[in-house]
């Protein structure tokens, strides 16, 4: 079977009710709980079909770890409840991703 050229492919997709367009972007960042995926100069396609939008990102990316930020009031509460110093409370909260109950259980268990 002969490969279809991009113009024919777009025409066929349009007939099927699928619209595709390129999105011009310098950078795309996907934030996860503990890391970020950073795409520099990505190739992005926006596809609309049956009222749903889908984005396709193609390109090289870099993985960067994220520091978990903890609330100072939560640190104080964990210190009081678990009877630990600030560093232990802060570390427990970071390990528990800010979940107070999980941090307390780790320290008391």
C-alpha positions as CSV (number, residue, x, y, z in Angstrom):
1,X,0.0,0.0,0.0
2,X,1.3,3.4,-0.9
3,X,1.8,5.9,1.9
4,X,-0.6,8.8,2.0
5,X,0.8,12.3,1.8
6,X,0.0,14.7,4.8
7,X,-2.4,16.8,2.7
8,X,-4.5,13.7,1.8
9,X,-4.4,12.5,5.4
10,X,-5.7,15.9,6.7
11,X,-8.5,15.9,4.1
12,X,-9.5,12.3,5.0
13,X,-9.5,13.2,8.7
14,X,-11.6,16.3,8.1
15,X,-14.2,14.2,6.3
16,X,-14.3,11.9,9.3
17,X,-15.0,14.9,11.6
18,X,-11.4,15.0,13.0
19,X,-9.6,18.3,13.0
20,X,-5.9,18.5,13.6
21,X,-3.7,21.5,13.9
22,X,-0.1,22.3,15.0
23,X,0.4,24.2,18.2
24,X,3.3,26.6,18.3
25,X,5.0,26.3,21.7
26,X,8.5,26.9,23.1
27,X,8.1,24.7,26.1
28,X,5.7,22.2,27.7
29,X,5.9,21.2,31.4
30,X,4.1,18.2,32.8
31,X,4.1,18.4,36.6
32,X,3.9,15.2,38.5
33,X,3.9,14.9,42.3
34,X,7.7,14.4,42.6
35,X,9.1,15.5,39.2
36,X,8.5,17.6,36.1
37,X,8.9,16.5,32.5
38,X,10.2,19.5,30.5
39,X,9.9,19.5,26.7
40,X,12.0,22.2,25.0
41,X,10.8,23.2,21.4
42,X,8.3,20.3,21.2
43,X,6.2,19.4,18.2
44,X,2.5,19.6,19.4
45,X,-0.6,18.5,17.6
46,X,-4.1,19.4,18.8
47,X,-6.7,16.9,17.6
48,X,-10.4,17.5,18.0
49,X,-12.7,14.6,17.3
50,X,-16.3,14.1,18.5
51,X,-16.0,17.1,20.8
52,X,-12.9,15.8,22.6
53,X,-9.6,17.6,22.5
54,X,-6.4,15.6,22.5
55,X,-2.8,16.9,22.5
56,X,0.1,14.9,21.2
57,X,3.6,16.1,22.3
58,X,6.6,14.8,20.5
59,X,10.2,15.7,21.4
60,X,13.1,15.3,23.8
61,X,12.4,16.1,27.4
62,X,14.3,16.4,30.7
63,X,13.2,15.0,34.0
64,X,13.6,17.4,36.9
65,X,12.9,16.4,40.6
66,X,10.4,18.6,42.4
67,X,10.9,19.6,46.0
68,X,7.7,18.9,48.0
69,X,6.6,22.0,49.8
70,X,5.1,21.6,53.3
71,X,2.9,24.0,55.2
72,X,4.6,25.5,58.3
73,X,1.4,25.0,60.4
74,X,1.5,21.3,59.4
75,X,5.1,21.0,60.5
76,X,4.2,22.5,63.9
77,X,1.2,20.2,64.3
78,X,3.3,17.1,63.5
79,X,6.0,18.3,66.0
80,X,3.4,18.6,68.7
81,X,1.5,15.4,67.9
82,X,4.5,13.2,67.4
83,X,6.9,14.8,69.9
84,X,9.6,15.2,67.3
85,X,11.9,18.1,66.3
86,X,11.2,20.4,63.2
87,X,13.6,18.5,60.9
88,X,12.0,15.1,61.6
89,X,8.5,16.6,61.2
90,X,9.4,18.3,57.9
91,X,11.0,15.1,56.5
92,X,8.0,12.9,57.5
93,X,5.6,15.4,55.8
94,X,7.8,15.4,52.6
95,X,7.9,11.6,52.5
96,X,4.1,11.5,53.0
97,X,3.6,14.2,50.3
98,X,2.0,16.5,52.8
99,X,-0.5,13.9,54.2
100,X,-0.7,14.7,57.9
101,X,-2.2,11.3,58.9
102,X,0.5,9.4,57.0
103,X,3.3,11.5,58.4
104,X,2.0,10.9,62.0
105,X,1.7,7.2,61.4
106,X,5.3,7.0,60.1
107,X,6.6,8.8,63.1
108,X,4.6,7.0,65.7
109,X,4.9,3.5,64.2
